[in-house]
Amino acid sequence: MLHFVAGFGLLTSWLWMLFLQGPLLEQLAQKWSVQVVPLFLAFLLAQALIGLINSYALRFWKLLTSKAAINTLTFVLLSTLLLFSLLPSINPSVTTIFPFLPLLFAIISGLCSAPLFIIWMESFGMLSLTKAAQALAGSLCVSSLFTLLTSYLPLWAGIILVFCSLIVSQHLLLSTALPAISKSGGAISLPIRYFLSTRLIVLIALLYVAGGSIFCTLSIAPTTSSFYYLSNIVYALACLFSIYLLKNSLVPDLHSLFRPILPFIGLGFLLFPFFSNSLIWLPLSLVQIGVAFLDMYTWLLFSVLAKNHLHPSAVCSFGLGLMTLFIVGGNILSLVLASVFTSVPLLNIVCLIAGGICLFSTQLFFSNWLPPGMEFSWFRLFHAKESPSEKPVEPEENMTVIPDGTKTIHPIVPSQEETLEIYKTKAFSIYLTPREKQVLFLLVRSYSNKAIAEKLFISNNTVKYHIKNIYQKFDVTNKQELIDLLFDK
């Protein structure tokens, strides 16, 4: 577990400190006399390109997952870092002779770092959902603290920290992540479009477009930069709290991480224009909480999906490509608004529009955005009511023909609590994947296939596939036999 936390945390620290408009990128951009945003966008576009290519070119991907390839990619990243940071000091004239070099460095870094992130994402899928969440949250906490620390360090110290982070991350990647994915690969060979519904892709796009625009606050309102880096503490605390939500959900369901995203991001952006500089930390913290839940949700989503797919690297590559592409979309949106609305500060416009869209979408997609299924103390307040389309029904499978020829309906519709208790005490968990476990808990409560698909954001075909696997693993042929087995009927 600690290997995952340290390895991915240090790689993410390199990303945040340097290319995600981090404190080092600002200082290096000044030395090269270039703007930060083009470097940031070039890096992400290159990373998105590799991600999307890898999701289809599996032979190309196999070449990138060898030990020699990882060593080569890391060496290129280290060399690029040294050239980017030292050239202006060694020869100041290089900034005028070769002004395109920073952009080239950003593109090379994006191309070389994408495979490393994909390998880590795939390796998280080898863990159970709860352990993967713990490892991911720990990694993001490490990254948050390193980024905050770097903002107070001199440039030379930050460069040394980033350099060492890459070296240690490479070692842990080869010793931990790469061996884990060498045994990966599930049985599901459905196209990726069956795993990701259109609604889910639209929501992820909306969230990352809104969340990505937060990074523009540094260039729009420089006075908020100190608050921005301090808000990393809030981000780290939100990541840790997401573990608690996930562990204490009745069903280990990513919905408990997904539902708070829109309200926190929307409220933070709406409040941003109305707070003075001394209080700007409050709306910024709200946005960071939403972004923390978003990062946890999307990374775990693609990792869990990849675990059961025949080609897990394709799912992870597609996920990384989508996420980075949507972050680019958020920043491009900010630039477009800057050119159109010149009479009003860009930051206020971006925040008001993004906040309004997020809160409107909360009402559009959810009847209750708070995490459902919480069973402890005040979290009962979070329990979401079931919508009419998701209420348990008594389908034909619950009917049994008795000897006189009449039909009777079994009165049992077991609760989630009962199912969980029986499931744990009989040690059935050894047979099921995390996604199959979610489908099981909903299936025995007589949710329809459509309701299960909507609740888990998967397609009907995927639901049928999971139900078929569940029946096979329990050696039953229908839902009633499954209920009888679980509850000794």
N, C-alpha and C positions, 0 to 999 in steps of 0.2 A: 504493500500500500504506500509506504513512504517513498519507494522508488518512483511510483507514478506521480505522487505529489511533487517531489523535487524535480523530476525530469521534465514533466510538462509545465510545471510552474516556472522553471528557469527559461524554457523556450518561449513561453508567453511573456515572461519578463523582458526578454530581448525584443520581442515584438512591441510591447507597450512602451518601453523606455526609448525605443528608437523610431520605428516607422509608423506607429499609430498616433502621429502628432505628439509624441512624447517629449519630455524635457530635453533629451539629447538632440532630437531632430531640430528643435527650435534653434539651439545653439549652433549646430553644424550648418543649418540653412543660412544663418547670419554670416558665418565665416565664408560661405560660398556666394553670398549675396543673391540668394534665390528665395522664392516663396515656398512655404511649407506645404500648402495644399496640393500643388502639382506632384510633389514627391510622394505624398500620401496616396493620392489617387493612382499614380503609376504603379506603386507597389501593390495595391489591392487589385487592380485590373490584371496584373501579371499573375497574381496568386489565384484569382478567379479563373483565368484562362487555363492554367495548369489543372485546377480542380475539375473543370468541366471536360477537359480533354481526357483526363484519367478515368472519368466515369464511363467512357466508351472505349478507350484504347487500352484494354487490359494487358496486352502484351507489352506495351510501353511501360505500364505501371510495374510489371514484374521486374523490369530492368532497374527501376528506381528503388526497389525494396531490398536490394542486396547490400551486404556490409560495405563493399567497395563504393557503391553509389552514395551511401549515406556519408561515408568519410569524405568523398569528393564534394558533395553538396555542402557539408559543414566547412570544409577548407575554403571553398569559394565564398561562403558567407563571412568567414573570418577575414579573408583577404579583402573583401569589399569593405568591411567595417574599418579596417586599418587604412585603406586608401581614402575612404570617405572622410575619416577624421584627421589624418596626418598630412595629406597633400597640401592643404592650405597653409599649414605651419611650415612645412619644408620649403615650399615654393609658392609664395602668395600670388605670383603672376598666373598660376595655373587656373585661378578662378575666372580670369578674363580670357585666357587662351582657349580653355575647354569648359565653357559654362554649362555644357550639356552633361558633364560627367555625373553630377548628383542624380539627374534623372535616370541615367544608365545604371548607376549603383542601385537605385530603388527598384528598377525593373529586374535586375539580376537577383536581388535579394528576394523579391516576390516569387520569381520562378523557382529558386532553389529552396525556399522555406516551405512552400506548399506541400511537397511530399512528406516532410517531417511532421507537419501538423496532421496530415491525413493518417499517418502511421499511428500517432498517439490517439487520434479519435477512434480508430479501429480497435486499438488495444483496450480502450475503456469499455468497449462492448463485450470484452471477454470476462469482465467482472459482473457480479450481480448488480441490479439496479441501485440498491442502497449503497453498496461499496463504491460503485462508479460515481455516484453523487458525492460521496465523501472525498474521494480522490480528486474529483474535478473542483469541488469547493475549496479544498486545501490548496490546489494548484493556483486557483484564481486569487486566493488570499496571499500566497507568496508573491504573485505578480503585482498585486495592489501595493503591498508593502515595499517591494523593490522599486516600483515606479515612484512612490512617495519619497523614498530615501534618495533616489537619484535627483529629484527636483531640488534637493538641498546640497548636493555634492558639486564640486567643481567639475568641469568638463573632462579633464584627464582621468579623474577617479571614476566617473560614470562610464567612460569608455572601457576602462579596465574591468569594471563590474560586468558590463555587457559581454565583453570578450570571454571572461571566465564562465559566465552563465551558459554561453554556447558550447564551450568545451565539456562542461559537466553534463549538460543536457544530452550531448551526443553520446557520451559514455553510457548514460542511463537508458537512452533510446536503444542502443545496441544490446544492452544486457537485460532490459526489461520489456520494452514495447515490442521490439522485433521478434523475439522468441514467442511472445504471446500470440501474435497474429499469424505465425507460421503454422499454427494448428487451427486457425479460424476457418469459417465457412459453414453456413447452415445448409438447409435443404431447399429453401424457398428460391425458386428461379423466376418468380414473377417480375415483369418489368417494373422499373422504379416508379412509374406513374401510378401503379396500383398501391404502392406504399404511401404516396403523398397525394392526398386529395387536393383538388383545385382550391378549395376554401382554405386549407392549411397553408398552401404556398402563398396565397394572397395575404393571409394574416402575417406570415413570417416576413413577407416583403414590406408590409405596412409597418411592422414593428422595427425592422432594421432601417428602413428609410427614416422613420421618426427618431430612432435611437442613434443612427449614424449622424444626424444633424447636430447632436450635442457636441461632437468634436469640433464643430465650427465655432464654438463659443470662444476658443482661445484667440482666434484671429479677429473675431468680431468685437469682443469685449475683453481686451487684455487685462483689465483690472480684476477679472474673475479667475485668472489663472491659478492664483494661490488657493482659492477655494476649490477649484476643480481638482487639483491633486489631493487636497485634504479629503475630498469626498470619496477618494478611494478607500478610506477607512469604512465609510458607510457601505460601499460596494462589497467589501470583504465580509462585513457583518451580515449583510443580506444573503450572501452565498452560504454562510454558516447556518443561518436561520432556515434556508431552503432545505437543508438536510433534515432539520427537525420536522418541517412540514411533511416531507416525503416519508420519513420513518414513522410518523404518527398518523398517517392516513390509513384508513381501514384497508383500502386497496392501494398498494404501492403504485400510484397513478401519477403520471406526469401532469395531469390536469391541476394538481395542487400547486405546481410551479407555474403553470401557464396562465391561470385565471387572474393573478394579481398584476400581470405585466402591463396590460393596457391602462388600468386605472392609475397606477403609480407614474408611468411615463406621461400620460395625459395630464394629470393634475400638476406634476412638476413643471411641464412646459407652459401650461396656462398661467401658473403663478409667477413664472420667471420674470416677465416684464414689469410686474407690479411690486417687486422688492428692491430696496436700495442695495448698494454694494455691501453694506455691513451685514445684511440679512440674506444675501444671495445664496448662501450655503444651504438654506432650507429647501427651495425648489430644486436646486442642483442635486441635493441628497435624495429627494424623491425620485428624480429621473434615474439616478444611479441605482437605486433599489430596483426599479423596473428593469433596467438594463442587466442587473445581476441575475434576476429571475429569467430574463430572456436568454442570456448566455448559458445558464444552467440548463434551461429547457431544450434549446436547440441542439446543444452538443450531446446531451443525453438522448434526445430523440433519434438523431442519426446514428449514434453508437448502438442503441438498442435495436434499431431496425437492421443495421448492418450485421449484427450478430447472427441473425437467422437467415440472411440472404446467402445465396450460393456464391456471390461475388461481393463480399463485404466492403472491399476497397472501392468498388464502384459507387456504393451508397454513400460512403464517407466523402469521397471525392466530389460527388454531386452536391452533398450538403455544404462542404466548404466553399465550393464555387458559388452556390446560391447566396450564402451568408455574406461573403465578401462583395459579391456583385450588388447586393441590396444596400450594403453600407456605402458603396460608391454612389448608388442612386440617391441616398440621403444627402450626400455632400454636393452632388451635382444640382439637386433641387435647391439647396441653399445658395449656390452660385447663380442659378437662374433667377431666384427671387431678388438677389442683390442687384441684378441688372435691370429688373423690371420696376421694383419699388424703391426708388432712390430717395424719396422724401421721408420715409419712415425707416428707423433703424432695422437692419436685416434681422438681427437677433430676435426682436420682438415679433416680427412677422412670422419667422420660422416657428417660433415657440407657440404662438397663438394658433396657427394653422395646424401644426402637428398635434398640439394638445387637444384641439377641438375634434380632429379626426379620430384620435385615440379614444376619447370619451364617448363620442358618437358610436364608434365601433363596439365599445363595451355594451351599450344598449342594444346594438344591432345583432350581436352574435351570442350574447349571454343574457339569460334572465337573472342570474345571480353570479357575479364574478368572483365571489369569495371561495376559497378551497372547500370542496365538499368532502364528506366522509371522515371528518375529524371527530375523534371520540373521547377527547380528554378535556376536562374542565371548561374554560371559557371558549375553547375552539368549537364547542357545540354551536356557538353563534354563527360559525362559518358554514354550517351544514346547508348546502343548497337544496332547495325543493326540486323534486323531479318534475320535469315538464310533462305535459300530457302524452307526448309521443314516446317518452321513455318509461312511463309507469309500467310496472310488471303486469303482464297479461297472462292468461291461462290458455296457451296454444293447444293445438290438437295433440301434441306429443304428451301432454299431461293427462290424456284420457286413456282409460283402461277398460277393456271389454271383460265383463264378469260372466260366469257360466250361463246365466239366464239370457244372455244376449244384450242386455242393456249396458249403457256406458256410464261410467262414473268419473268424476274429475277429482284428482288428488287435491286435497285442501292445502297441502304443504307448498308454500312459496318461501323457502328459507331466507332469512335475512343475511346481510353481509357479515354481521357479527358471528352468526352461527356457522356460516360457510368457512370463515376464517379460522374459527376454533377447531372445527372438524378437520380442516385442511392441515393445520399445524400438528394436531395431536396424532394424526395418522401418517404424518411425515410424507404427504403426497408432494411436497415442494421439490423433492429430488427429481421428479419426472417432468416438470414444466419449466418453460422459459418465462421470463418476467411478463412478456406480452400474453402468453397463453394463460398465465395466472390471472391477468386482468380480465381476459375474455371469460375464463371459468367463473369468476365471481359474479359477473353480469349474467352469464348464461343460466346459472342455476336459479337466478332470481327471475327468470322468464322474460328477460329483455329480448326483444326481437333482434334479428341480425342487423336490421337497419339502425335500430337504436344503439346497438353496440358500436357499429361503424361510426356513427355521429359522435358518440361519447369519446371514442379513442382516436378519432380523426384518421380512420383507415377506410379502405374501400370494402364493399360487400364481399368481393372475391377474397380479400385477405381475411375477413372474418370467417368465411366458410372454410378457408384453408386451415386456420387455427382451430376451429371446432373439429374438423376432421382429425387433426393431430391429437387433440385432447381425447377424443373418443378412442383413438388407437392406443394411446398411452394408458388409459384406464380400462381398455379392453371392453368397451361398451359400444352399442350401435345407435343409441338415441339419448335424448336429454333425460328421459325418465329413468332409464337404467343408470345414468350417471348420478342422479339424485338419490336413487335407491342405494347405490354403492356408498355414497358419501354419508348418508344418514341412516344406514343399516335398515332400510325398509324391506 
